[in-house]
Amino acid sequence: MGLKKLAAKVVDYNERLEDGKASKIKPHHVEEVLQKLRAKSAELEAEIASASSADKKARLEGKLQVARTHIDRAQWLLNELE
């Protein structure tokens, strides 16, 4: 999901929030998720460094890329909330 799609989701969320159909996202909630994502990213990097097979290393690198993408999105959302 690109940032345009994520921005559209934020607009949708804001509309649901105004209608009383959603609860407010607090910045500390996003920060908690960011901490978990960063920890997972560090764990994956350590696993990649110790991976013995090329297949396992490739699979872990794919997971790391997904984690980094989620970190970027969470950081963007945190900036939008502040």
C-alpha positions as CSV (number, residue, x, y, z in Angstrom):
1,M,0.0,0.0,0.0
2,G,1.5,3.3,-1.0
3,L,1.3,6.6,0.8
4,K,-1.6,7.8,-1.3
5,K,-3.7,4.8,-0.3
6,L,-2.7,5.2,3.3
7,A,-3.6,8.9,3.2
8,A,-7.0,7.9,1.8
9,K,-7.5,5.5,4.7
10,V,-6.6,8.3,7.1
11,V,-9.3,10.5,5.5
12,D,-11.8,7.7,5.8
13,Y,-10.8,7.2,9.5
14,N,-11.3,11.0,10.1
15,E,-14.8,10.8,8.6
16,R,-15.7,7.8,10.8
17,L,-14.2,9.6,13.8
18,E,-16.4,12.6,13.1
19,D,-19.5,10.3,12.8
20,G,-18.7,8.7,16.1
21,K,-18.0,5.3,14.5
22,A,-14.3,5.2,15.4
23,S,-12.2,6.0,18.5
24,K,-9.3,8.5,18.5
25,I,-5.9,7.1,17.6
26,K,-3.4,8.4,20.2
27,P,0.2,9.1,19.3
28,H,1.5,6.9,22.1
29,H,-0.4,3.9,20.6
30,V,1.5,4.4,17.3
31,E,4.8,4.8,19.2
32,E,4.2,1.5,21.0
33,V,3.7,-0.2,17.6
34,L,6.8,1.5,16.3
35,Q,8.8,0.1,19.1
36,K,7.6,-3.4,18.4
37,L,8.3,-3.0,14.7
38,R,11.8,-1.7,15.3
39,A,12.5,-4.6,17.7
40,K,11.3,-7.1,15.1
41,S,13.4,-5.4,12.5
42,A,16.5,-5.7,14.6
43,E,15.7,-9.4,15.3
44,L,15.4,-10.1,11.6
45,E,18.7,-8.4,10.9
46,A,20.4,-10.6,13.5
47,E,18.7,-13.7,12.0
48,I,19.9,-12.7,8.5
49,A,23.5,-12.3,9.7
50,S,23.4,-15.8,11.1
51,A,21.4,-17.5,8.3
52,S,23.2,-20.4,6.8
53,S,21.2,-21.0,3.6
54,A,20.5,-18.6,0.8
55,D,16.8,-19.5,0.8
56,K,16.4,-18.7,4.5
57,K,18.3,-15.4,4.0
58,A,16.1,-14.4,1.1
59,R,13.0,-15.2,3.0
60,L,14.2,-13.2,6.0
61,E,15.2,-10.2,3.8
62,G,11.6,-10.2,2.4
63,K,10.2,-10.1,6.0
64,L,12.7,-7.3,6.9
65,Q,11.5,-5.2,3.9
66,V,7.9,-5.6,5.0
67,A,8.8,-4.5,8.6
68,R,10.7,-1.5,7.2
69,T,7.7,-0.5,5.1
70,H,5.4,-0.8,8.2
71,I,7.9,1.4,10.1
72,D,7.7,4.0,7.4
73,R,3.9,4.0,7.4
74,A,3.7,4.2,11.2
75,Q,6.2,7.1,11.3
76,W,4.1,8.9,8.6
77,L,0.9,8.3,10.7
78,L,2.6,9.5,13.8
79,N,3.6,12.7,12.0
80,E,0.0,13.2,10.8
81,L,-1.4,12.8,14.3
82,E,0.9,15.3,15.9
